[in-house]
Amino acid sequence: MPSYQPTTGFEHGSPQRTGILLVNLGTPEAASTPAVRRFLKEFLSDARVVEYPRLLWWLILNGIILRVRPRRSAAAYREIWTDDGSPLMIYSRALATAVAERLEQQAPDTYRVELAMTYGEPSISSSIERLRAAGARRLLVLPLYPQYSGTTTAAVFDLVTRVLQGIRWVPELRFINQYHDNPKYIAALAASIREYWKEKGRGTHLMFSFHGVPRYTLERGDPYHCQCHKTARLVAEALELGRDEWTISFQSRVGREEWLRPYTDETIIELAKNGLDRLDVACPGFSTDCLETLEEIAMQNAEAFEEAGGETLHYIPALNTRADHIDCMIGLIEQHTSGWPRTAESDPGSAERAKALGASQ
Protein backbone atom coordinates (compact mmCIF):
# COMPACT_ATOMS: atom_id res chain seq x y z
CA MET A 1 0.00 0.00 0.00
CA PRO A 2 1.51 3.39 -0.95
CA SER A 3 2.45 5.87 1.75
CA TYR A 4 1.84 9.56 1.11
CA GLN A 5 3.34 12.55 2.86
CA PRO A 6 0.93 14.08 5.37
CA THR A 7 -0.46 17.52 4.64
CA THR A 8 1.67 20.23 6.24
CA GLY A 9 1.15 23.93 6.77
CA PHE A 10 -2.62 23.60 6.92
CA GLU A 11 -4.99 24.82 9.61
CA HIS A 12 -8.69 25.38 9.06
CA GLY A 13 -9.24 29.05 8.30
CA SER A 14 -5.59 29.78 7.49
CA PRO A 15 -4.76 31.63 4.25
CA GLN A 16 -4.15 29.57 1.14
CA ARG A 17 -1.16 30.96 -0.73
CA THR A 18 0.46 30.58 -4.15
CA GLY A 19 3.88 28.96 -4.23
CA ILE A 20 6.42 30.08 -6.82
CA LEU A 21 9.21 27.60 -7.43
CA LEU A 22 12.20 29.02 -9.33
CA VAL A 23 14.50 26.25 -10.55
CA ASN A 24 18.05 26.45 -11.85
CA LEU A 25 20.38 23.63 -12.86
CA GLY A 26 22.51 23.38 -9.74
CA THR A 27 26.11 23.59 -8.63
CA PRO A 28 28.59 21.59 -6.54
CA GLU A 29 28.70 22.49 -2.85
CA ALA A 30 32.41 23.23 -3.13
CA ALA A 31 35.11 23.58 -5.77
CA SER A 32 36.65 20.28 -4.74
CA THR A 33 37.00 17.04 -6.67
CA PRO A 34 34.76 15.00 -4.31
CA ALA A 35 32.01 17.65 -4.36
CA VAL A 36 32.15 17.97 -8.14
CA ARG A 37 32.09 14.18 -8.49
CA ARG A 38 28.89 13.95 -6.40
CA PHE A 39 27.28 16.70 -8.44
CA LEU A 40 28.27 15.23 -11.80
CA LYS A 41 27.09 11.78 -10.79
CA GLU A 42 23.63 13.08 -9.98
CA PHE A 43 23.51 15.32 -13.06
CA LEU A 44 24.83 12.82 -15.60
CA SER A 45 22.76 9.94 -14.20
CA ASP A 46 19.57 11.67 -15.32
CA ALA A 47 18.12 9.94 -18.38
CA ARG A 48 16.86 13.32 -19.58
CA VAL A 49 20.44 14.56 -19.80
CA VAL A 50 21.98 11.52 -21.49
CA GLU A 51 19.64 9.33 -23.55
CA TYR A 52 21.84 6.26 -23.71
CA PRO A 53 20.82 2.72 -22.73
CA ARG A 54 21.02 2.80 -18.96
CA LEU A 55 23.40 -0.13 -18.37
CA LEU A 56 25.83 1.03 -21.07
CA TRP A 57 25.78 4.59 -19.75
CA TRP A 58 26.27 3.42 -16.15
CA LEU A 59 29.44 1.63 -17.21
CA ILE A 60 30.74 4.67 -19.15
CA LEU A 61 29.83 7.13 -16.40
CA ASN A 62 31.24 5.22 -13.47
CA GLY A 63 34.08 3.49 -15.28
CA ILE A 64 35.47 6.46 -17.22
CA ILE A 65 33.84 9.89 -16.81
CA LEU A 66 33.65 10.08 -13.02
CA ARG A 67 37.27 8.95 -12.78
CA VAL A 68 38.57 11.77 -14.99
CA ARG A 69 36.19 14.70 -15.35
CA PRO A 70 35.64 15.74 -11.68
CA ARG A 71 39.29 16.74 -11.23
CA ARG A 72 39.25 18.88 -14.38
CA SER A 73 35.90 20.44 -13.57
CA ALA A 74 36.93 21.20 -9.99
CA ALA A 75 39.95 23.11 -11.29
CA ALA A 76 37.63 25.14 -13.53
CA TYR A 77 35.24 25.84 -10.66
CA ARG A 78 38.12 27.11 -8.54
CA GLU A 79 38.77 29.77 -11.19
CA ILE A 80 35.38 31.38 -10.52
CA TRP A 81 34.61 30.36 -6.92
CA THR A 82 34.05 33.19 -4.47
CA ASP A 83 34.18 33.53 -0.69
CA ASP A 84 30.39 33.18 -0.77
CA GLY A 85 30.46 30.10 -2.99
CA SER A 86 29.35 29.39 -6.54
CA PRO A 87 28.31 32.38 -8.69
CA LEU A 88 25.32 30.41 -9.99
CA MET A 89 24.05 29.91 -6.44
CA ILE A 90 24.76 33.50 -5.40
CA TYR A 91 22.95 35.02 -8.36
CA SER A 92 20.08 32.51 -8.23
CA ARG A 93 19.43 33.21 -4.54
CA ALA A 94 19.57 36.96 -5.14
CA LEU A 95 17.14 36.61 -8.06
CA ALA A 96 14.69 34.58 -5.97
CA THR A 97 14.92 37.12 -3.13
CA ALA A 98 14.26 40.02 -5.49
CA VAL A 99 11.25 38.26 -7.03
CA ALA A 100 9.86 37.47 -3.57
CA GLU A 101 10.25 41.08 -2.42
CA ARG A 102 8.51 42.43 -5.50
CA LEU A 103 5.59 40.01 -5.14
CA GLU A 104 5.25 40.85 -1.46
CA GLN A 105 5.01 44.54 -2.35
CA GLN A 106 2.33 43.86 -4.94
CA ALA A 107 0.24 41.37 -2.96
CA PRO A 108 1.28 41.07 0.70
CA ASP A 109 1.26 37.58 2.22
CA THR A 110 -0.14 36.01 -0.97
CA TYR A 111 2.93 34.40 -2.55
CA ARG A 112 5.77 32.28 -1.24
CA VAL A 113 8.90 32.00 -3.38
CA GLU A 114 11.45 29.22 -3.10
CA LEU A 115 14.59 28.51 -5.09
CA ALA A 116 15.44 24.94 -6.03
CA MET A 117 18.13 23.19 -8.01
CA THR A 118 17.51 20.29 -10.35
CA TYR A 119 20.70 18.72 -9.04
CA GLY A 120 22.23 19.37 -5.64
CA GLU A 121 20.82 21.64 -2.97
CA PRO A 122 18.36 23.13 -2.29
CA SER A 123 16.53 20.21 -3.83
CA ILE A 124 13.18 20.42 -5.56
CA SER A 125 11.75 18.09 -2.92
CA SER A 126 12.85 20.20 0.04
CA SER A 127 11.75 23.45 -1.60
CA ILE A 128 8.28 22.11 -2.37
CA GLU A 129 7.99 20.96 1.23
CA ARG A 130 8.82 24.47 2.45
CA LEU A 131 6.13 25.89 0.18
CA ARG A 132 3.60 23.39 1.49
CA ALA A 133 4.55 24.25 5.07
CA ALA A 134 3.90 27.92 4.26
CA GLY A 135 0.36 27.08 3.15
CA ALA A 136 0.84 27.02 -0.62
CA ARG A 137 -2.16 25.31 -2.19
CA ARG A 138 -1.25 26.44 -5.70
CA LEU A 139 2.16 25.89 -7.30
CA LEU A 140 3.73 27.66 -10.28
CA VAL A 141 7.03 26.18 -11.46
CA LEU A 142 9.36 28.52 -13.32
CA PRO A 143 12.50 26.79 -14.64
CA LEU A 144 15.14 29.45 -15.28
CA TYR A 145 15.76 28.15 -18.81
CA PRO A 146 14.43 30.60 -21.42
CA GLN A 147 14.64 28.02 -24.21
CA TYR A 148 12.88 24.68 -23.69
CA SER A 149 14.97 21.52 -23.80
CA GLY A 150 14.19 18.01 -22.72
CA THR A 151 17.61 17.99 -21.06
CA THR A 152 16.72 20.88 -18.74
CA THR A 153 13.09 21.98 -18.58
CA ALA A 154 11.66 18.47 -18.86
CA ALA A 155 14.07 17.25 -16.19
CA VAL A 156 12.52 19.80 -13.82
CA PHE A 157 9.02 18.58 -14.74
CA ASP A 158 10.02 14.98 -14.03
CA LEU A 159 11.32 15.82 -10.56
CA VAL A 160 8.41 18.09 -9.61
CA THR A 161 5.78 15.55 -10.63
CA ARG A 162 7.73 12.76 -8.92
CA VAL A 163 7.60 14.72 -5.67
CA LEU A 164 3.90 15.50 -6.08
CA GLN A 165 3.12 11.82 -6.66
CA GLY A 166 4.12 11.21 -3.05
CA ILE A 167 1.94 13.96 -1.58
CA ARG A 168 -1.54 13.31 -0.21
CA TRP A 169 -3.06 16.73 -1.00
CA VAL A 170 -1.63 17.74 -4.35
CA PRO A 171 -1.55 21.49 -5.01
CA GLU A 172 -2.94 23.03 -8.18
CA LEU A 173 -0.05 22.96 -10.62
CA ARG A 174 1.08 25.19 -13.48
CA PHE A 175 4.39 24.91 -15.29
CA ILE A 176 6.20 27.43 -17.51
CA ASN A 177 7.83 25.61 -20.41
CA GLN A 178 9.80 28.46 -21.98
CA TYR A 179 10.04 32.22 -22.43
CA HIS A 180 12.54 32.42 -25.29
CA ASP A 181 10.54 35.06 -27.19
CA ASN A 182 8.94 36.88 -24.27
CA PRO A 183 9.06 40.62 -25.11
CA LYS A 184 10.35 41.60 -21.65
CA TYR A 185 13.08 38.97 -21.84
CA ILE A 186 14.17 40.13 -25.30
CA ALA A 187 14.09 43.77 -24.20
CA ALA A 188 16.18 43.01 -21.11
CA LEU A 189 18.81 41.20 -23.18
CA ALA A 190 18.99 44.02 -25.70
CA ALA A 191 19.22 46.64 -22.95
CA SER A 192 22.02 44.76 -21.19
CA ILE A 193 24.04 44.62 -24.41
CA ARG A 194 23.47 48.30 -25.19
CA GLU A 195 24.52 49.29 -21.68
CA TYR A 196 27.64 47.15 -21.91
CA TRP A 197 28.58 48.75 -25.22
CA LYS A 198 28.00 52.22 -23.78
CA GLU A 199 30.33 51.46 -20.86
CA LYS A 200 32.98 49.24 -22.49
CA GLY A 201 32.77 50.16 -26.15
CA ARG A 202 31.44 48.02 -28.96
CA GLY A 203 33.16 45.16 -30.72
CA THR A 204 33.10 44.56 -34.44
CA HIS A 205 30.96 41.42 -34.10
CA LEU A 206 28.44 40.00 -31.61
CA MET A 207 28.21 36.29 -30.89
CA PHE A 208 25.22 34.66 -29.19
CA SER A 209 26.51 31.49 -27.55
CA PHE A 210 23.99 28.98 -26.22
CA HIS A 211 24.67 25.79 -24.29
CA GLY A 212 24.93 22.91 -26.71
CA VAL A 213 23.02 19.64 -26.71
CA PRO A 214 23.54 16.49 -28.80
CA ARG A 215 22.21 16.76 -32.34
CA TYR A 216 19.98 13.72 -31.82
CA THR A 217 17.75 15.85 -29.55
CA LEU A 218 16.92 18.07 -32.54
CA GLU A 219 16.32 15.08 -34.78
CA ARG A 220 13.93 13.61 -32.19
CA GLY A 221 11.83 16.77 -32.00
CA ASP A 222 13.33 18.90 -29.24
CA PRO A 223 12.54 22.60 -30.02
CA TYR A 224 15.66 23.97 -28.30
CA HIS A 225 17.63 24.63 -31.50
CA CYS A 226 14.79 26.61 -33.07
CA GLN A 227 14.09 28.59 -29.91
CA CYS A 228 17.76 29.58 -29.56
CA HIS A 229 17.76 30.87 -33.12
CA LYS A 230 14.56 32.83 -32.50
CA THR A 231 15.98 34.44 -29.35
CA ALA A 232 19.15 35.49 -31.16
CA ARG A 233 17.22 36.85 -34.13
CA LEU A 234 14.85 38.89 -31.96
CA VAL A 235 17.67 40.40 -29.90
CA ALA A 236 19.64 41.21 -33.07
CA GLU A 237 16.54 42.92 -34.50
CA ALA A 238 16.07 44.91 -31.28
CA LEU A 239 19.70 46.03 -31.56
CA GLU A 240 19.19 46.82 -35.27
CA LEU A 241 22.11 44.62 -36.29
CA GLY A 242 22.77 43.62 -39.88
CA ARG A 243 22.93 39.89 -40.58
CA ASP A 244 26.71 40.03 -40.98
CA GLU A 245 27.14 41.69 -37.59
CA TRP A 246 26.13 38.73 -35.42
CA THR A 247 26.63 34.99 -35.14
CA ILE A 248 24.93 32.17 -33.23
CA SER A 249 26.87 29.22 -31.83
CA PHE A 250 26.66 26.40 -29.29
CA GLN A 251 29.15 25.73 -26.51
CA SER A 252 30.07 23.19 -23.82
CA ARG A 253 29.99 20.02 -25.91
CA VAL A 254 31.51 16.83 -24.52
CA GLY A 255 32.21 13.44 -26.03
CA ARG A 256 32.75 12.46 -29.64
CA GLU A 257 29.25 12.52 -31.09
CA GLU A 258 27.90 15.48 -33.01
CA TRP A 259 26.23 18.29 -31.09
CA LEU A 260 24.36 21.34 -32.37
CA ARG A 261 26.50 23.39 -34.71
CA PRO A 262 28.28 25.70 -35.19
CA TYR A 263 30.50 25.11 -32.16
CA THR A 264 31.43 28.19 -30.14
CA ASP A 265 35.11 27.35 -29.65
CA GLU A 266 35.67 26.59 -33.34
CA THR A 267 33.74 29.68 -34.45
CA ILE A 268 35.72 31.95 -32.14
CA ILE A 269 39.00 30.70 -33.56
CA GLU A 270 37.72 31.04 -37.13
CA LEU A 271 36.63 34.65 -36.52
CA ALA A 272 40.03 35.50 -35.04
CA LYS A 273 41.90 33.94 -37.96
CA ASN A 274 39.72 35.90 -40.38
CA GLY A 275 41.02 39.14 -38.89
CA LEU A 276 38.35 40.04 -36.34
CA ASP A 277 39.94 42.22 -33.66
CA ARG A 278 37.30 42.47 -30.92
CA LEU A 279 34.51 39.96 -30.37
CA ASP A 280 31.61 40.51 -27.97
CA VAL A 281 29.87 37.39 -26.63
CA ALA A 282 26.45 37.19 -24.95
CA CYS A 283 24.91 33.97 -23.61
CA PRO A 284 21.11 34.39 -23.72
CA GLY A 285 20.40 30.83 -22.60
CA PHE A 286 21.81 31.39 -19.11
CA SER A 287 19.62 33.34 -16.69
CA THR A 288 22.53 33.71 -14.28
CA ASP A 289 26.28 33.62 -14.68
CA CYS A 290 27.91 30.29 -13.98
CA LEU A 291 30.86 28.07 -14.89
CA GLU A 292 29.93 28.01 -18.58
CA THR A 293 29.87 31.79 -18.91
CA LEU A 294 32.52 32.97 -16.46
CA GLU A 295 35.15 30.28 -16.99
CA GLU A 296 34.41 28.73 -20.39
CA ILE A 297 33.59 31.91 -22.31
CA ALA A 298 35.27 34.75 -20.40
CA MET A 299 38.46 32.78 -19.70
CA GLN A 300 38.98 29.72 -21.92
CA ASN A 301 37.49 31.09 -25.12
CA ALA A 302 38.89 34.56 -24.57
CA GLU A 303 42.36 33.05 -24.39
CA ALA A 304 41.74 30.91 -27.48
CA PHE A 305 40.54 33.97 -29.40
CA GLU A 306 43.71 35.90 -28.61
CA GLU A 307 45.97 32.92 -29.40
CA ALA A 308 44.28 32.63 -32.81
CA GLY A 309 45.10 36.24 -33.63
CA GLY A 310 42.18 38.18 -32.22
CA GLU A 311 42.72 41.18 -30.00
CA THR A 312 40.13 40.87 -27.22
CA LEU A 313 37.00 38.90 -26.43
CA HIS A 314 34.49 40.69 -24.22
CA TYR A 315 31.90 38.62 -22.36
CA ILE A 316 28.63 40.47 -21.70
CA PRO A 317 27.25 39.30 -18.33
CA ALA A 318 24.01 37.37 -17.95
CA LEU A 319 20.89 39.19 -16.80
CA ASN A 320 21.40 38.00 -13.20
CA THR A 321 19.60 40.45 -10.88
CA ARG A 322 19.06 43.34 -13.31
CA ALA A 323 15.83 45.21 -12.63
CA ASP A 324 14.50 44.41 -16.10
CA HIS A 325 15.21 40.71 -15.50
CA ILE A 326 13.13 40.90 -12.32
CA ASP A 327 10.41 42.67 -14.36
CA CYS A 328 10.47 39.76 -16.81
CA MET A 329 10.12 37.19 -14.01
CA ILE A 330 7.23 39.09 -12.44
CA GLY A 331 5.53 39.40 -15.82
CA LEU A 332 5.79 35.65 -16.38
CA ILE A 333 4.42 34.93 -12.92
CA GLU A 334 1.50 37.31 -13.39
CA GLN A 335 0.71 35.81 -16.80
CA HIS A 336 0.81 32.21 -15.66
CA THR A 337 -1.05 32.72 -12.37
CA SER A 338 -3.89 34.49 -14.17
CA GLY A 339 -7.21 33.35 -12.71
CA TRP A 340 -5.71 32.38 -9.38
CA PRO A 341 -6.58 34.58 -6.36
CA ARG A 342 -4.43 37.71 -6.05
CA THR A 343 -4.85 37.81 -2.29
CA ALA A 344 -4.33 35.13 0.32
CA GLU A 345 -7.66 33.36 0.90
CA SER A 346 -8.86 32.79 4.44
CA ASP A 347 -12.11 31.76 6.10
CA PRO A 348 -12.21 32.94 9.74
CA GLY A 349 -15.20 30.74 10.56
CA SER A 350 -13.70 27.60 9.10
CA ALA A 351 -11.77 26.64 12.24
CA GLU A 352 -14.85 26.71 14.46
CA ARG A 353 -16.93 24.73 11.99
CA ALA A 354 -14.14 22.16 11.58
CA LYS A 355 -13.74 21.73 15.34
CA ALA A 356 -17.46 21.21 15.67
CA LEU A 357 -17.09 18.34 13.22
CA GLY A 358 -14.22 16.84 15.20
CA ALA A 359 -11.17 18.29 13.45
CA SER A 360 -8.02 18.65 15.54
CA GLN A 361 -6.74 21.80 13.81
QUIKAKA-V772476 format. One record per residue. N is the residue number from 1. PHI is phi in whole degrees, -180 to 180 (999 if undefined). NEAR is the number of other C-alpha atoms within 10 Angstrom. Layout:
n = {N,N}
phi = {PHI,PHI}
near = {NEAR,NEAR}
//
This chain:
n = {1,2,3,4,5,6,7,8,9,10,11,12,13,14,15,16,17,18,19,20,21,22,23,24,25,26,27,28,29,30,31,32,33,34,35,36,37,38,39,40,41,42,43,44,45,46,47,48,49,50,51,52,53,54,55,56,57,58,59,60,61,62,63,64,65,66,67,68,69,70,71,72,73,74,75,76,77,78,79,80,81,82,83,84,85,86,87,88,89,90,91,92,93,94,95,96,97,98,99,100,101,102,103,104,105,106,107,108,109,110,111,112,113,114,115,116,117,118,119,120,121,122,123,124,125,126,127,128,129,130,131,132,133,134,135,136,137,138,139,140,141,142,143,144,145,146,147,148,149,150,151,152,153,154,155,156,157,158,159,160,161,162,163,164,165,166,167,168,169,170,171,172,173,174,175,176,177,178,179,180,181,182,183,184,185,186,187,188,189,190,191,192,193,194,195,196,197,198,199,200,201,202,203,204,205,206,207,208,209,210,211,212,213,214,215,216,217,218,219,220,221,222,223,224,225,226,227,228,229,230,231,232,233,234,235,236,237,238,239,240,241,242,243,244,245,246,247,248,249,250,251,252,253,254,255,256,257,258,259,260,261,262,263,264,265,266,267,268,269,270,271,272,273,274,275,276,277,278,279,280,281,282,283,284,285,286,287,288,289,290,291,292,293,294,295,296,297,298,299,300,301,302,303,304,305,306,307,308,309,310,311,312,313,314,315,316,317,318,319,320,321,322,323,324,325,326,327,328,329,330,331,332,333,334,335,336,337,338,339,340,341,342,343,344,345,346,347,348,349,350,351,352,353,354,355,356,357,358,359,360,361}
phi = {999,-67,-118,-110,-62,-66,-70,-118,71,-119,-137,-56,92,-75,-63,-102,-108,-107,-92,-114,-109,-89,-128,-114,-66,127,-157,-61,-73,-152,-90,-118,-60,-61,-66,-67,-62,-61,-64,-64,-64,-67,-63,-81,-84,-73,-65,-70,-82,-127,-95,-99,-54,-59,-66,-61,-68,-59,-66,-66,-63,-82,-88,-127,-62,-74,-91,-116,-68,-57,-66,-67,-67,-62,-63,-67,-61,-63,-68,-117,-65,-117,-62,-97,109,-72,-56,-59,-69,-61,-69,-66,-63,-64,-64,-62,-63,-64,-64,-63,-65,-67,-65,-66,-66,-78,-147,-55,62,-99,-110,-128,-112,-132,-98,-138,-117,-62,-129,87,-115,-72,-75,-61,-62,-69,-71,-64,-63,-66,-67,-62,-65,-88,90,-76,-105,-129,-135,-110,-103,-122,-67,-84,-120,-59,-100,-70,-145,-61,-76,-124,-60,-67,-64,-65,-58,-57,-69,-61,-69,-65,-65,-66,-65,-99,-106,-69,-108,-75,-73,-59,-127,-132,-139,-92,-78,-166,-147,-64,-119,-61,-57,-70,-66,-63,-64,-65,-61,-62,-65,-65,-71,-60,-65,-65,-62,-64,-85,-109,87,-116,-77,-86,-155,-117,-109,-102,-108,-110,-64,-80,-141,-57,-61,-63,-66,-65,-65,-95,105,-70,-84,-55,-57,-66,-69,-63,-63,-67,-57,-61,-63,-66,-67,-61,-65,-64,-87,57,-91,-74,-63,-88,-99,-146,-140,-112,-151,-131,-112,68,-73,-137,82,-103,-77,-77,-112,-60,-113,-78,-80,-60,-63,-69,-67,-61,-65,-63,-63,-65,-68,-85,99,-70,-89,-120,-119,-101,-126,-117,-124,-73,-92,-109,-73,-133,-70,-161,-56,-68,-93,-78,-101,-70,-83,-71,-114,-59,-72,-64,-67,-64,-62,-68,-65,-87,114,-76,-87,-146,-111,-110,-90,-93,-56,-65,-66,47,-108,-56,-60,-73,-70,-62,-57,-63,-61,-63,-61,-64,-64,-63,-64,-90,-104,-55,96,-83,-57,-93,-129,-66,-83,-147,-135,-56,-86,-64,-62,-64,-65,-66,-64,-65,-93,102,-71,-91,-148}
near = {3,4,8,12,13,10,15,16,16,16,16,18,17,16,20,24,25,29,27,26,24,23,25,25,19,21,25,22,16,16,23,16,19,15,15,24,21,16,21,21,17,13,19,17,17,14,15,18,17,15,14,11,9,13,9,9,16,16,11,12,18,13,11,11,16,17,11,14,15,22,17,11,17,20,14,19,26,16,13,16,17,12,6,8,17,23,21,21,25,16,19,26,17,15,24,21,16,19,24,19,15,14,19,15,9,13,12,13,16,20,26,22,26,24,25,27,22,25,25,18,18,16,17,25,17,15,22,23,21,18,24,25,14,20,24,27,20,21,24,20,21,25,29,23,22,24,26,24,23,18,19,18,25,16,19,26,18,12,16,19,13,13,17,18,13,14,16,13,15,16,16,13,15,14,17,18,19,19,22,23,19,15,13,18,25,24,19,20,27,19,17,20,23,15,12,17,14,10,9,11,11,16,17,11,17,23,20,23,26,27,19,20,24,19,15,14,18,16,9,8,11,16,15,23,21,13,20,24,17,15,23,27,20,19,23,21,14,14,15,11,14,9,10,8,13,18,19,21,23,23,24,17,17,11,7,6,9,12,20,20,17,15,19,25,21,16,19,24,20,16,18,22,16,12,12,19,18,20,23,22,27,23,27,26,21,23,22,23,21,23,20,19,26,20,18,17,25,18,19,15,20,24,16,18,27,18,13,16,17,23,16,17,23,20,21,23,21,23,24,20,19,14,13,18,23,22,16,21,22,17,15,18,18,14,10,16,19,9,8,12,13,16,16,17,15,13,11,12,10,14,17,14,13,15,12,10,9,9,12,10,11}
//
